Amino acid sequence: MEIFDIRNLSFSYPLSLRKAIDNISFTVKKGEFLCICGATGSGKSTLLRLLKPELVTKGERFGEILYNGRDLRSSDAKETALSIGYVAQNPDMQIVTDKVWHELAFALENAGMSQGETARRISESASFFSLDHIFDEKISALSGGERQLLTLASVSAAEPDVLLLDEPTSSLDPISAKNFLYQLKRLNTELGISVIIAEHRLEEVIELCDRLMVMDKGKIHLLSSPREALSAIDKDSVYFSYLPAPARLWHKAGKDGTLPLSVREGRNYLSERFSAETLKEAPVKKNDNKAALAVEMKDVFFRYERSSPDILKGLSLSVYENEIFSVFGPNASGKTTALSLLCGIKKPYMGKIRIFGKPIRDYKDNSLYRECIGYLPQDVTALFLKDSVREELKDCDTAALRSLIDLEAMGDIHPYDLSGGEQQLLALCKVLAGHPRLLILDEPTKGIDPNSKENLKAVLRQLKEQGMTVIMVTHDVEFASEVSDRCALFFKGECVSSGSVKEMLSKGQFYTTAISRMTRGIIEGAVTVEDAVKAFEKAERAKL
Amino acid sequence: MRKIEDYHPITVFLYFVAVICVTMFSRNPFLSLISLAGAVCYFSMLRIPRAAQAHLFSLLLFLILTLINPIFSKSGETVLFFLNNRPITLEALCYGMNAAVSLVAALYWFRCFSQVMTTDRLLCVFSKISKKLALILTMSLRFVPLFKDQWHRIDDAQKTLGLEQDGNIVDFFKAKIKVTDTLITWAIEGGIITAQSMEARGYYIGRRRVYSRFRFRPSDIVLWILSLILAAGAVYSFVKASFVFYPAVTLRFDIPILLGYIGFFILSMLPVIINTQEVLRWKYLTSGI
């Protein structure tokens, strides 16, 4: 039995010549977990919105959407409001009330449910998602991951038949994202709720979904089981960067056997191919850095208020000039706080910070921000003050920026209407216009699609060539492993270890890349897909 | 265990309204003193942090209010002494003292009120008056801290762009206005998402029914009736006693008026009585564990 039957659906926004959805037909079975991926503007969000009658935007629609065998437009509004659940990207703005219990009850209040029924449902929902310990909390006291989980719990308290999720994990760190998707899968398997999720972080979702749909310019590019779909995306496809690392390795290493979806399958795949010999990667070159220090932090202590606990407890960190330095660590380990100390936004109560050899206190009258430091915060929209991209870049005359932003195409767009990746580049342009020597990035890959990530990688490499020093805080180990020279691990306000990326990631058990976990004991020292492919080619040559 | 704080918010709200109204609108020193006694006892029971400061502030306020009236008022026939050729009368002093007592008492009641009526409770009361108003209040409680955080985030980001110059007050304000302007754009943008999220969860589909975690119990009705009767008794005593300060302090006194005072004493002490009884019951119950 199909829950959704979509027949020849087309949709175009007013004043737009291009169709956002172009003649799509597919069905979603009851209890199915469908994942939709695609570049920004491929029509994922539009499609999801068309399936939720309350969110249908103005525009021309052709074709049919059958929900439980009936036309969606003639379905009862009271029914679809509760039975089709919708979760969007930004948890902060989706939450309406100030307390956890009230948010859980919101949809039920709207439906005019009785006190007893509401009490039962919100209690059940809170215990299913293990939100009972924060049931009485204020929303402002919750972490981002808890907030997004709360929006999911709130929607499922209404006991929906199907859940539509539009990139729900894009503003979450990988651990919270994993937890969110795991809870979603539980809803799917334990309660049989159908799930349609738009997502571009395929690493996590690929093992959970029954079918994968790849959308391209409003059309269905691919729709099949995850393994088949991933096998069909070739090396030269624009979607190649969407693949999880094990699948990319499989493609690059000659596509024999079945495509591995997970690290576990990847290990089996490797050990089948290289049973006897252990491939040795070239030993890691000791990085004897003779460059001057760009940043030096020594025994830095910081707390927000006199009576609050220390956020940074004796943090020491050195970053050399002209290197890309990544900082990993769990949430609340003081990563972002350390960055705001480097930017001079906050001041430590003890300890020394030197930027390019000069104590940070001696940078007077904004001289820190003039040709010295550029800071890209986590939420880049905080940098935008104007109504269009062109105005935003008016005072930025750097010619090099032209390569980052296509002013012709995007000049008149409001910065808020850009995609995550484009916003990131625009923000970078604004920051680079100050000619900084040290660029500080906070979670630069959060919420941007894989192609934008590739783009950002290229930009960072180019900046390094021009002599820039880059420090970034990130949860995205895969990204960092490909661009950075050295990295550090923060824990509880201290820097517990630091070193070259190869060294750190081939030692690390959890804070490391999928490839490193996959190749451990089989290919020594491989961290990125490129490393593994190189080792493969060497082995092939040795065989000949 | 049911302390007065655990009664239904509407019951608690009504109780406070009754006590505070009698305290503020009656000009009778007995009622004012009784009210003050009840308020101070309850206030001490609630163990509000920095209570000593509150007490000191109240004492100062009491002294100032007591002294101001006789300095400016020339009414009253019993002259105590002259200050700069102006008579200071006993009646004016009494009047000032009574006003000060009732104001300080009301202040203590309000302090207790703000401690007891948390946002959840206040919203429960408001939702009975207007559902929309209650929702707007909930949403503001949610968005005020959110906007505050975002304002600081934007401000920090703009600082690192070198937007703000040190020391120049005009530039400083210009920069802050820009930050606020950006915050408004951000808030409007977010407002669309909020509206959609509300709509997606069926905000427009029909009659909203506000969920409340507070249960109405028989003891709530008992407390309602008790509060109303005792407050009515206090009003009776106030009217019948017809306390007059000028030209001379006069009052009437008989048994029903005395009963009214006793009733108001019970009303003022009700939180203390209920909570002490609960503490004792708790001690008794735990002694059996």
Boltz contact constraints between the chains, C-beta under 6 A:
constraints:
  - contact:
      token1: [A, 54]
      token2: [B, 199]
      max_distance: 6.0
  - contact:
      token1: [A, 54]
      token2: [B, 200]
      max_distance: 6.0
  - contact:
      token1: [A, 55]
      token2: [B, 196]
      max_distance: 6.0
  - contact:
      token1: [A, 55]
      token2: [B, 200]
      max_distance: 6.0
  - contact:
      token1: [A, 77]
      token2: [B, 205]
      max_distance: 6.0
  - contact:
      token1: [A, 78]
      token2: [B, 205]
      max_distance: 6.0
  - contact:
      token1: [A, 81]
      token2: [B, 202]
      max_distance: 6.0
  - contact:
      token1: [A, 81]
      token2: [B, 205]
      max_distance: 6.0
  - contact:
      token1: [A, 82]
      token2: [B, 202]
      max_distance: 6.0
  - contact:
      token1: [A, 86]
      token2: [B, 200]
      max_distance: 6.0
  - contact:
      token1: [A, 90]
      token2: [B, 193]
      max_distance: 6.0
  - contact:
      token1: [A, 93]
      token2: [B, 190]
      max_distance: 6.0
  - contact:
      token1: [A, 93]
      token2: [B, 193]
      max_distance: 6.0
  - contact:
      token1: [A, 93]
      token2: [B, 194]
      max_distance: 6.0
  - contact:
      token1: [A, 94]
      token2: [B, 197]
      max_distance: 6.0
  - contact:
      token1: [A, 96]
      token2: [B, 198]
      max_distance: 6.0
  - contact:
      token1: [A, 97]
      token2: [B, 138]
      max_distance: 6.0
  - contact:
      token1: [A, 97]
      token2: [B, 142]
      max_distance: 6.0
  - contact:
      token1: [A, 98]
      token2: [B, 138]
      max_distance: 6.0
  - contact:
      token1: [A, 98]
      token2: [B, 141]
      max_distance: 6.0
  - contact:
      token1: [A, 98]
      token2: [B, 142]
      max_distance: 6.0
  - contact:
      token1: [A, 105]
      token2: [B, 211]
      max_distance: 6.0
  - contact:
      token1: [A, 106]
      token2: [B, 201]
      max_distance: 6.0
  - contact:
      token1: [A, 107]
      token2: [B, 201]
      max_distance: 6.0
  - contact:
      token1: [A, 107]
      token2: [B, 202]
      max_distance: 6.0
  - contact:
      token1: [A, 109]
      token2: [B, 208]
      max_distance: 6.0
  - contact:
      token1: [A, 109]
      token2: [B, 209]
      max_distance: 6.0
  - contact:
      token1: [A, 109]
      token2: [B, 210]
      max_distance: 6.0
  - contact:
      token1: [A, 109]
      token2: [B, 211]
      max_distance: 6.0
  - contact:
      token1: [A, 110]
      token2: [B, 202]
      max_distance: 6.0
  - contact:
      token1: [A, 110]
      token2: [B, 203]
      max_distance: 6.0
  - contact:
      token1: [A, 110]
      token2: [B, 208]
      max_distance: 6.0
  - contact:
      token1: [A, 111]
      token2: [B, 202]
      max_distance: 6.0
  - contact:
      token1: [A, 112]
      token2: [B, 206]
      max_distance: 6.0
  - contact:
      token1: [A, 112]
      token2: [B, 207]
      max_distance: 6.0
  - contact:
      token1: [A, 112]
      token2: [B, 209]
      max_distance: 6.0
  - contact:
      token1: [A, 118]
      token2: [B, 211]
      max_distance: 6.0
  - contact:
      token1: [A, 139]
      token2: [B, 142]
      max_distance: 6.0
  - contact:
      token1: [A, 140]
      token2: [B, 145]
      max_distance: 6.0
  - contact:
      token1: [A, 343]
      token2: [B, 160]
      max_distance: 6.0
  - contact:
      token1: [A, 345]
      token2: [B, 156]
      max_distance: 6.0
  - contact:
      token1: [A, 365]
      token2: [B, 166]
      max_distance: 6.0
  - contact:
      token1: [A, 366]
      token2: [B, 162]
      max_distance: 6.0
  - contact:
      token1: [A, 369]
      token2: [B, 160]
      max_distance: 6.0
  - contact:
      token1: [A, 369]
      token2: [B, 162]
      max_distance: 6.0
  - contact:
      token1: [A, 370]
      token2: [B, 162]
      max_distance: 6.0
  - contact:
      token1: [A, 375]
      token2: [B, 160]
      max_distance: 6.0
  - contact:
      token1: [A, 377]
      token2: [B, 157]
      max_distance: 6.0
  - contact:
      token1: [A, 382]
      token2: [B, 153]
      max_distance: 6.0
  - contact:
      token1: [A, 382]
      token2: [B, 154]
      max_distance: 6.0
  - contact:
      token1: [A, 382]
      token2: [B, 157]
      max_distance: 6.0
  - contact:
      token1: [A, 383]
      token2: [B, 157]
      max_distance: 6.0
  - contact:
      token1: [A, 385]
      token2: [B, 178]
      max_distance: 6.0
  - contact:
      token1: [A, 385]
      token2: [B, 182]
      max_distance: 6.0
  - contact:
      token1: [A, 416]
      token2: [B, 189]
      max_distance: 6.0
